[in-house]
């Protein structure tokens, strides 16, 4: 009987409407001794459905009442990932930035938070946690919300690609916000129709040669001096052609291993050395593509029109954001305490592919 009552409250014409456990517990109290006694006295079968408005007892589905902490604090992580495709010369062919704001909230009571972002005009597509008031963000680009308790994703967004020949007076841009140094000198190719691309904090330059039975792949990877923050946790996955039989990787810095099943070499660089540029060399044994004579007839040679080596790159840069979107102010209202707060920025490699 309890299950039928729950389904009746959850569904409206077969469509799920109310699925929050707290609200359902208010509407359909769990079976207990009191419910059973009331059923016997009043002649009801099963559980009694409460006539109380769950919105009064549980005004916010994502936050419980009477939350108390001895130390109130809220911390934000602005995480941005770069997706890019590069050619063998290091030129960025296309790129994009995706970001998210992760919140760790340990606040008492029912705080109301207003979060303003600098350079928020760069946000092209976005999605919010249910607690965010969409009308407020659409009106003045302020993220206003009553936070959920614990960790949650406040918003996810995509950054507008850099434009050429556009008016610099963009809406929502504070005039005192300096230009992001990561966005300087991003013209690729130098042509009139060239589009600026997202800057990468490192460069990857592969070279590959393949013969009949042997091949060689060499990759140079380093950081660009224009970026002040160190690049860490670099991982390169070198995907080799299918006819590779074996590979012997050697690196001047970091650890390189060959996966015989996946036919790829993984090169991990925790931190870059200050005195030299890391280099990876892979000696490859290939399945011969020359013709073989069988039964007096010579088989046709297997022709490889183009043998490619793709390098997939991951990296991490702590303490900096790529797009220039930053937390400008974070105000906590509706409560008397002043919580501890902090913001951290992270840049990561998303899907970065270098093609030879």
C-alpha positions in Angstrom: 0.0 0.0 0.0 2.9 2.4 0.8 4.3 1.8 -2.6 1.0 2.7 -4.3 0.8 5.9 -2.3 4.3 6.9 -3.2 3.7 6.3 -6.9 0.5 8.3 -6.7 2.4 11.3 -5.3 5.4 10.9 -7.6 3.5 10.6 -10.9 1.2 13.0 -12.7 -0.5 11.4 -15.7 2.3 8.9 -15.8 5.0 11.6 -15.8 7.4 11.8 -12.8 6.9 15.1 -11.1 7.9 14.8 -7.4 10.9 12.6 -6.8 12.6 14.3 -3.9 12.9 11.9 -0.9 12.3 14.6 1.7 9.1 15.8 0.1 7.8 12.3 -0.4 8.5 11.5 3.2 6.4 14.5 4.3 3.5 13.6 2.0 3.6 9.8 2.7 4.9 9.2 6.2 6.8 5.9 6.6 4.8 3.1 8.3 5.2 3.1 12.1 3.3 2.1 15.2 1.4 5.4 15.2 0.2 5.0 11.7 -1.0 1.5 12.4 -2.9 2.7 15.5 -4.6 5.4 13.5 -5.5 2.9 10.8 -7.2 0.7 13.4 -9.0 3.6 15.1 -10.2 5.4 12.0 -10.7 2.3 9.9 -8.1 3.2 7.2 -6.0 0.6 5.4 -2.3 1.1 4.8 -0.7 4.5 5.5 -2.2 7.9 5.8 -1.3 10.6 3.3 -0.3 13.8 5.1 -2.3 16.9 4.2 0.6 19.3 5.0 2.2 21.3 2.3 5.7 19.8 1.8 6.9 23.2 0.5 6.4 24.7 3.9 8.2 22.0 5.7 10.8 21.5 3.0 11.0 24.8 1.0 14.1 23.8 -1.0 14.4 20.3 -2.4 18.2 20.4 -2.6 18.7 21.7 1.0 17.5 20.4 4.3 16.4 22.5 7.2 18.3 23.1 10.5 21.8 22.6 9.1 24.4 23.7 11.6 28.2 23.9 11.4 30.6 25.0 14.1 32.8 26.6 11.3 31.0 28.0 8.3 32.9 27.9 5.0 32.4 27.8 1.3 35.0 27.1 -1.3 34.9 27.3 -5.1 36.9 25.5 -7.8 36.8 27.0 -11.3 37.9 24.2 -13.7 38.4 24.9 -17.4 39.4 22.3 -19.9 40.9 22.9 -23.4 39.9 20.9 -26.4 42.2 21.4 -29.4 43.4 19.8 -32.6 47.0 20.6 -33.8 49.0 19.8 -36.8 52.5 18.5 -36.8 54.0 22.0 -36.8 52.1 22.9 -33.6 49.5 25.2 -35.3 46.1 25.0 -33.6 43.5 24.0 -36.2 40.4 24.3 -33.9 39.9 24.7 -30.2 37.3 25.2 -27.5 37.1 25.9 -23.8 34.6 24.2 -21.5 34.4 25.1 -17.8 32.6 24.3 -14.6 32.3 25.8 -11.1 32.5 23.2 -8.3 31.2 24.3 -4.9 32.0 22.8 -1.5 29.5 24.4 0.9 29.4 23.9 4.7 27.1 26.7 5.8 24.6 26.8 8.6 21.0 27.9 8.2 19.6 29.1 4.9 22.2 31.4 3.4 21.5 33.4 0.2 24.6 33.8 -2.1 25.3 36.2 -4.9 28.2 35.4 -7.1 29.5 37.8 -9.8 31.9 36.8 -12.5 34.3 39.0 -14.4 34.3 38.6 -18.2 31.0 36.8 -17.9 30.2 38.0 -21.5 32.5 35.3 -22.7 30.0 32.6 -21.6 28.2 31.3 -24.6 26.4 28.2 -23.4 25.6 27.3 -19.8 23.7 25.0 -17.5 23.0 25.6 -13.8 22.3 23.7 -10.6 18.5 23.8 -9.8 19.2 26.3 -7.0 20.3 29.1 -9.3 17.8 31.8 -10.2 17.9 32.0 -14.0 16.0 35.3 -14.2 18.7 37.0 -12.1 21.5 35.7 -14.3 19.7 36.7 -17.5 19.1 40.2 -16.1 22.5 41.2 -14.7 24.8 38.1 -15.0 24.8 37.5 -11.3 24.6 33.9 -10.1 22.2 34.0 -7.2 21.4 30.8 -5.3 20.8 29.1 -2.0 23.5 26.4 -2.0 23.0 22.8 -1.5 24.8 21.2 1.4 28.2 19.7 0.6 29.8 19.4 -2.8 27.9 20.1 -6.0 28.4 21.5 -9.5 27.1 25.1 -9.6 27.3 25.7 -13.3 28.9 24.4 -16.5 29.6 26.6 -19.4 31.3 26.9 -22.8 33.4 29.9 -23.7 32.8 31.9 -26.8 35.6 31.5 -29.4 37.8 34.5 -29.9 36.6 36.9 -32.6 38.3 39.2 -35.1 37.0 42.6 -36.2 34.4 42.8 -33.5 33.7 45.8 -31.4 35.7 45.7 -28.2 32.9 47.2 -26.1 31.3 43.9 -25.1 28.3 43.9 -22.7 28.9 42.8 -19.1 32.6 43.5 -19.3 34.0 45.6 -16.3 36.4 48.2 -17.6 38.8 47.6 -14.8 39.3 43.9 -15.7 42.6 43.5 -17.4 42.9 41.3 -20.5 43.8 37.7 -19.9 47.5 37.3 -20.7 46.8 33.8 -22.0 44.8 35.3 -24.8 47.6 37.4 -26.3 49.3 36.6 -29.5 46.9 33.9 -30.6 46.8 34.6 -34.4 47.6 31.3 -36.2 48.8 31.4 -39.7 48.9 35.2 -40.1 46.4 35.3 -43.0 43.5 37.7 -43.3 41.0 35.1 -42.8 42.8 33.4 -39.9 40.9 33.0 -36.7 42.5 33.3 -33.2 42.6 30.1 -31.3 42.8 29.1 -27.6 46.4 29.2 -26.4 48.0 26.0 -25.1 50.6 26.1 -22.3 52.8 23.5 -24.0 53.9 22.4 -27.4 54.1 18.9 -28.9 56.1 18.3 -32.1 56.0 14.7 -33.5 58.0 13.3 -36.4 57.3 9.8 -37.8 59.0 7.7 -40.6 57.9 4.2 -41.6 59.7 1.7 -43.8 58.9 -1.8 -44.9 59.7 -3.5 -41.6 60.9 -0.7 -39.3 59.9 2.8 -38.3 60.8 5.5 -35.9 58.7 8.1 -34.0 60.2 11.0 -32.2 58.3 13.6 -30.1 59.6 16.8 -28.4 57.4 18.2 -25.7 58.0 21.4 -23.7 56.3 24.4 -22.1 55.9 27.8 -23.5 57.9 30.6 -21.7 54.9 33.0 -21.9 53.0 31.1 -19.2 54.1 31.8 -15.7 52.4 28.8 -14.0 54.1 25.4 -14.3 52.5 22.7 -16.4 52.2 19.4 -14.5 50.9 15.9 -14.8 51.5 15.8 -18.6 50.5 12.5 -20.2 50.9 11.8 -23.9 49.4 8.8 -25.6 51.0 8.0 -28.9 48.7 5.9 -31.1 50.7 3.9 -33.6 49.6 2.3 -36.9 47.9 -1.1 -36.8 50.7 -3.0 -38.4 53.1 -2.3 -35.5 54.5 -5.6 -34.1 56.6 -4.2 -31.3 57.9 -0.9 -30.1 60.8 0.2 -27.9 60.2 3.6 -26.4 62.9 5.6 -24.6 62.5 9.1 -23.0 65.1 11.6 -21.9 62.7 12.6 -19.1 59.6 10.9 -17.6 58.4 7.3 -18.0 57.4 5.8 -21.4 55.7 2.4 -21.7 54.3 0.5 -24.7 50.9 -1.2 -24.7 51.0 -4.2 -27.0 47.3 -4.7 -27.1 46.3 -1.1 -27.7 49.2 -0.4 -30.0 50.1 2.9 -28.3 52.9 4.4 -26.2 52.1 6.2 -23.0 54.6 8.9 -21.9 54.1 10.5 -18.5 55.9 13.7 -17.4 55.1 14.7 -13.8 57.1 18.0 -14.0 59.3 19.5 -16.7 63.0 19.9 -16.0 64.4 23.4 -16.1 67.6 22.6 -18.1 66.4 20.5 -21.0 63.5 19.7 -23.2 62.1 16.2 -22.9 62.2 14.0 -26.0 60.6 10.6 -26.7 62.1 8.2 -29.3 60.2 5.0 -30.3 61.9 2.4 -32.4 59.2 0.3 -34.1 59.1 -3.1 -35.7 56.4 -3.4 -38.4 54.7 -6.2 -40.2 56.1 -6.3 -43.6 53.9 -4.9 -46.4 56.0 -6.5 -49.1 54.6 -9.2 -51.3 55.3 -12.8 -50.5 55.5 -15.7 -52.9 53.1 -18.6 -52.2 52.5 -21.6 -54.4 54.3 -20.0 -57.4 52.2 -16.9 -57.2 53.3 -13.7 -55.6 50.8 -12.0 -53.4 50.1 -8.3 -54.0 51.9 -6.0 -51.6 49.8 -4.4 -49.0 49.7 -0.7 -49.8 49.5 1.8 -47.0 48.2 5.1 -48.4 48.9 7.0 -45.3 50.2 5.9 -41.9 49.3 8.3 -39.2 50.5 8.8 -35.6 48.0 10.6 -33.4 49.2 12.1 -30.1 46.6 12.6 -27.4 47.7 15.0 -24.7 46.5 15.6 -21.1 48.0 18.2 -18.7 47.2 20.3 -15.7 48.0 23.9 -14.7 47.0 24.9 -11.2 46.2 28.5 -10.2 45.2 29.9 -13.5 42.2 30.0 -15.8 42.4 30.0 -19.6 39.4 32.1 -20.6 39.7 35.0 -18.1 36.4 34.2 -16.4 37.0 34.8 -12.7 35.0 35.0 -9.5 34.8 38.7 -8.8 32.7 38.8 -5.6 31.0 36.2 -3.4 28.4 37.6 -0.9 26.6 35.6 1.7 23.3 37.2 2.9 20.4 36.1 5.2 22.8 34.9 7.9 24.7 36.8 10.6 28.0 34.9 10.3 30.8 35.7 7.9 32.0 32.4 6.5 35.5 31.5 5.4 35.7 31.5 1.6 38.2 30.8 -1.2 38.5 30.3 -4.9 40.9 28.1 -6.8 41.5 28.0 -10.6 42.5 25.0 -12.7 43.3 24.5 -16.3 43.3 21.0 -17.8 43.8 19.4 -21.1 40.5 18.0 -22.4 40.7 16.4 -25.8 44.0 17.7 -27.2 45.1 15.8 -30.4 48.3 16.4 -32.4 48.2 14.9 -35.9 51.2 14.1 -38.0 
